């Protein structure tokens, strides 16, 4: 029998699996898909905005007391939140995928979005850090003719409107690939080839002016990213940074693979493509869950279970045309409105967030899902990540911070 079965292979599930595997526990992660990291920017947001305010948060720790009392951060406490983020940064460094923050203690970075807007980020991969908009040195934004959904002229124009020195340039896509059907992942794999990246470096060298830092789409290697970044900077004698693209996200895939490999190296198993379709409970405890297979359902028995399936975008919560909203595996109580008329807001980007994203599963101090009365639904079931109630991960820009901190906390409270 397993010590812990984790349902969901996103950031919260993988961080919990890492913590459990470090304790030599028998751990398995099962998931329907590959988690949200594949469509994230690959950065770690702690708190970028406070609901109801238009200004970006400068120092996340200072603003945690201003969050609602049922927010996961308030349930954790400031020290636990930032200790978890520090633990993640140490883990990332040890995995050879360093994440860094602003030079000032506890401040958010301001990095360019795919449209050239500033986005508050608490920790960023080393390959994105040189794009920090608090710096004054000029930027050269380089794109590739034929690369969809990356527009250097738009990015540079929006950066200039904000007072940053920026210009745009283009290179032929044939420097990287001859393929006509490609994604950013294919381009990143192509740049793992030393010959390809040297050719790209020589072409970029002709464009860069003294003192400029160079922004490129996030395609600088998949399996050999640190070497690609270092070699381009050596050739250019300038700093290089990646700007996230639309999914699939190469920085997110790098992080997913690094975490999965680390978890599996510690003896745990991560199995994607295993959708949980049923469970059995008795006397207030979950006995097993079963996953769908080609032949017959496969049962997984464990002492403890962790639900980390994400919110409505991650598939952990679903809805019907009649207005019902439900948690998809255990049918846990939700704080979401059960009438369609309450699903909407007059403003698409409401500063208070969206009720569908803000609602979810309420938990007790041990991260067990609870009834409205406060009693745990199941003694040995815990929840973490975006399925939790009390916060809107997108309006607040807090998703990864909550995922990391609650994933580690939910494991710790179960052992």
N, C-alpha and C positions, 0 to 999 in steps of 0.2 A: 504493500500500500504506500502511496505517496504521502509525504509530509504536507505538501502544498501543491494544489493545482491552480494555476492562474489562467483565467479566461480573458484573452486579449493580448496582442503582441505589440501594443504601442509603447510609448515611453514609460507610462506608469507601470504596465505589466512587466516590461523588461527590467526596470530598476528594482522592482520587488523581487524578480527572479534572481537578479544579481546579488541582492542582499541575502536572500535565502540560500543560494548556492554557496556563498562564502561561509555560511555556517554548517556546510556539509549536509544540508538537508536534501531529501529526495524531492526534486522539483520538476514540474513539467508545465510548459506554456502551450496552450492550444488556442487557435484563433481561426476565424473564418477567412480573414485576409492577412495583409501584411502591416496593418496599423497605419496611423495617420502620418508618420514621419515621411512617407513617400510623397506627400503633397505639402509638407511644411517647408519653411525657409531654411531649416536646419539650424536655426538659432534658438536661444533659450530666453523666452520672455518671462520676467518675474511679475512686473506690474507696470504697464505702460500708460494706462488711463484709469482714473477713478470715475465710476458711474456718475453721470450728471455734470461732469466737468469737460470742457473742450481742450484744456491744456494738457500736454503730455507730462507724465510724472518724471521728475528729475531723479529723485532718490527713492526707490521703492520702499525701503525699510521705514522711512519716515511716514509713509502714507498708509501702511497696513492698519493702524488704529482707526482710520477713517472708513474702512470697509464695513459692510453689514455684519452683525454678530454671528450670522450663520454661514459666513464665508469660510471655505476650507482653511484659509490662512489664519483666520481668527481662532478656529478650532485647534490648529496646530500650535500657534504662538510664534512670535518673530524669530526666536532663537532656533527653533526646529526648522523653520522654513529656510533660513539662510545657512544653517548647518548642512541641510540636504543639498542646497545648490553648490556649496563648497565641496561636498563629497562627490557630486557629479563632475565638477571641474577637475578634481584629482583623478577620478576614474578616466575621464577623457584624455588627460595627459598621459596616463599609464597605457592607454590604448593606442597612443601615437596619433591622436586626433585632438590636439590641444584646443581648448576653449578659453577665451580671455574676456575680461571686462574693461571698463574705462579705467584710466589711470587714477582718477579720483575715487576715493573709497565709496563703494556702493552706488555709484551713479549709473544711469542708463547710457548706453551708447546711442548715437543717432546715425543709423545706416540708411543708405538709399534703397527705396523699394524698386520694383521693376518699372514703376512709372516716374521715378525720380523724387518721390515724396519721402520725407524723413520718417523712419519707423524706430520706436524706442525698443532697444534690445539690451538685456542684462548681461548675457554671455553670448559671444559669437565665435564661430570657428576662426582660427588664425587666418584663414584665407579670405575672410571678409573684413577683418579689423581695420585695414588701411583705408576703407571707405568711410570712416567716421566723419560726419559732417561738422563736428566741432573744430576740425582742422581747417587751416586757411589755404594750404597748398592746392594748386589747380588740379583738375581732373580731366583726363582723356577717356571718354567712354567709347569703347570699340565694339562694333557688332560685325556680323557676317551676312553678306548678301544671300538671301534665301533662307536664313534662319527665322522661323516664325516666332512671333510673340516676344521679340526682344528688339526694342526700338531705341537705339542710341541717341538719335536726334531729339526724340521726345524726352528722354531722361535728362540729357544735357540742358535742354530748354527749360525744363521745370527746375532744375538745379540753379540755373542762372536767375530765374525769377525769385528764388529764395536768397539771392546774394552770393552764391558760390561761383567761383570761376570754373567753367566746364565747357568742353567742346566735344564734338562727336566725329567719329571716323568709321570707315567700313573697310573690311578685307574680304576677299573671296572665300567662300565656304570650302572650296577645293583644297585650301591649305590643310584642312582637317579631314575631309572625307569626300569621296566621289559618290556616295550613296544619295539616292533621291528620296528614299523612304527612311527617315531617321528621326530619332528623338534626342533630347539633350543627353540621355544616358549613352546612346551610341557615340555621340561626339566626345563625351568624357572618356569612354573606353578607347577611342582612337588616340586621344592625347596621352594615354598611358604608354604609347609607343615613343621612345626617345627621339626618333628621327622626325616624327610629326611635330612634336613640341619644339624642337630646334628650328624647324622650318617656320613655325608660327612665330617664334621669338625673333628670327631675322626680319620677318615682315613687320612686326610691331616696332622693331628698332628704328625703322625708317619713318615712323609716325610720331614717336614720342619726342617732345621738346624738353629741354632741361627743367628740372623742378617739378615735372608733372608726375602724378600717380595714375596708374592705368586701371580702369574698371572694365571687366569683361563679364560676359554671361557665365553663370556657375556651371562650367563644363571642364574645369581644369583637372582632369584625371578622376578616375573612379577608384581604382585599387592602388594607385601610386600618386595620390594627390599631393602629399608634401614634396615629393621630388619634382613634380610638374611646376608647382608654385615656386620652389627655390630656383629651378633652372631658368624659368622665365625672368625672374627678378635679377639673376646673375647676368643674363644676356642684355636686358634692358638697362641695367644699373638704375632701376627705379622700382618703387613699390607697386605691387599688383594686388588687386582685390576683386573678388567675385560679387556679382549682383544676382540675387535669386531670380529664377525664371518661373514661369507657370509650370505646374506638374507635368511630368514626374520631376521631383526635386532631387538633383544630384547630391547636394549637401545632406538632405534628409536621408537618402539611401546610404550614404557613407556612414552616418551615425547609426542607422538601423543595423547595418551589417557589422559594424564594430561592436555594438552592444550584444547582438545575437551571438557573435563568435566568442565574446568574453564569457557570456553566460554558459554557452555550451562547453567551453574549455574548463569550466568549473564543475562540469558533470551534469548540468541540467539539460533538458531537452526542449527545443522550441519547434513546434509543429504547426505550420500554417496549412490552410485548406482543410481544417477540421472544425466544422461548424457544430456548436452545441445545440442539440435538438430536443433534449429532455433531461430530467433529473429525478432523483428519488430522495425524499426527506422522511425522517422518522424522529419523533420525540424532540422536535426543535432543532435537529441537526441535518445537514445535507449529507447523504450517504455516498452518492455518486452522481456524476453527470454522464451523458452519453453523446458521442459525436457521430455525425453521419459519415458513412464510408460507402464504397461501391457495392459491398456485399450486405452487411448488416451493421446496425449501430454498435459502436465500440464504447464500452463503459470504462470510466476512469474513477477509481475510488481514492479518496484522500482524507486525511485528518482535518485539513483546513482548505478553504476555497477563497479565492480572491477574484472579484468581478472587476475587470478593467476593460470593458468593451466600448467605452466612449459614450458620448451623448447621441443626439439624434443624427448628427452627421457621421458618426462612427459606426452606427448600426446597433448601438446598445439600447436605443429607444426607438420605437416605431409609432405610427399613428394611422388612423383609419378615416375614411371620408365622413363618418358620422360624428367625429370629434374625439373619439377615445384615443388616449396616448398610453402606451404601456412599455414596461421594461421587458426585453425580448426573451430572456432565459428563465428567470425565477418569478416573473410577474410581480416585482417588488412594488410597494407603494411609492408613488411619485408626487412631487409638489407641482407638477405641470398642470395648467388649466385643462379641463376636460370638455370645454366648449370651443368650437371653432372660432366663434366671434372674439374670443380672448387671445387668439394666436397672433393677432395682427397689431401693428402700430401705425399711426398716420405717417410717421417719418421712417423711411427705410433704414437709415443709419441713426437710430434713436440713441442719444448719449447715455440713456439709462439701461441700454441693452435690450435684448429681446426675450420675452417670457419663455419661448420654446428653448432657448439656449440657457437661460438662467435656472430653469427648473431641473429637477432630477431626483436622485435618491438621497434622503436624509439619513445621517449616520449618527451613532453615539460616540462617546469618547474613545471607544475601542475600534471605531470605523466599521461597526456592524450596521447594516441597513435596519431601520426601525419603522415600526408602525406609528400612526399619528399619536398613539398613547405614550410613545417613547420606549416601548419594549422591543428588543431585537427580534427580527423576523426569524433568523436562524443563528444559533449560537456560534457556529464555525464558519460563517460567511462574512467576508468583509468586502468593501468597495473602495475604489480609488480612481482618480483621474476625472475625466470630463463627464462621467455619469453622475457625479456628485451634484447635489443641489446647492444653491446659495451663491453662485457666481456665473458670469457670462464670460467664458474664456476668450471670446473674440472681441467683444466691446472693451474688455479690460486689458487685453493683450497679456494674459496671465496663464495661458494654457500649459506651456511646458513647465513653468515653475510649480503649478499645482500638480501636474502629472508626476514630477520628480518627488516633490515633498510628500504627497499623499501615498505614492507607491511605496516609498521607504517606511512611512509611518504605519501604513496598514499591515505591512509585513511584521514590523516590530511589535505591534500590539497583539499579533496572533501567536507570538512565541515568547 
